[in-house]
Amino acid sequence: MLLLLGILGSVAWSQSAQSPQIEQMIVSNVMGIVFQSEAGTDYELEFTTNMQGQTWRSGKFTAHGDGTVLTVFDPTGPNDKKFYRLTAIGPGVPDSGLSFDADTGEITLPFDVSGGVVSQPDDSGTTTPTSGGKAGYVFAVTDAGDYRVKMMVDAPHAGSDSFYVNIDAEPASGNYMTWDIIPLTSGFEERTVSWRGNGTFSAPEFPEKEFTLSAGNHELIVRGREGGTKVDSIVVEKVEAGSIDAT
């Protein structure tokens, strides 16, 4: 169901009986659409630069409705030639399993996307997180709490088996936020994100890193570390009291 449509600049948003009243906001050159959500409904922001052709492209930004006023951001900045629409994409995914494909993030070089898989070239390894490719994923949780991140990854050998990972901030320099993927995989297999911390690559301090998140929007940031390490899909799941991850 199409909920709303508008063009940034003139702020000519359409309104109807089915469309919530919305507003726009600009924060540090980031555009946000503010709207009243319906509890249990997921929303996706799409855009087009050609209203006549109406070829809509995914903005790669989603929100999980919880019955409150939400903001969906487009960090690419204001553009008076970009039209937006917000669509309901079905019942909301419960916080116990927020999932998305790796190629739906905001991907920057030297990360590359091939066949829906994100990786960087074999010769582009780095020990500086900000020098690696960046994949950013905006997601929303309705329940505050601790969350784990799991990914379907291909880590074939010791020279291609790690990323830098954090939520809501760039991974810190050094190896503290290094995710060493152990054991190695045979093709794509699911692994839970860890942090090396003050441990070693084979004995991380945080073998199943838990991220404490407030209700609302967050960004998962994955930085390339070793070339050839691949990620296909991602799940963010809430840690239930007393749960033990057997991955």
Secondary structure, DSSP 8 states (H G I E B T S, - for coil): -EEEEEETTTT-----TTS---EEEEETTEEEEEEE--TTEEEEEEEES-TTTT--EEEEEEEE--SSEEEEEETT---TT-EEEEEEEEE---TT-EEEEGGGSEEETT-EEETTEEE--TT---SSGGGS-EEEEEEEESS-EEEEEEEEEE--BTTB-EEEEEESS---SSSTTEEE--S--SSSEEEE--B-TTS-SSS-SBTT--EEE-SEEEEEEEEE-STT-EEEEEEEEE--TT-----
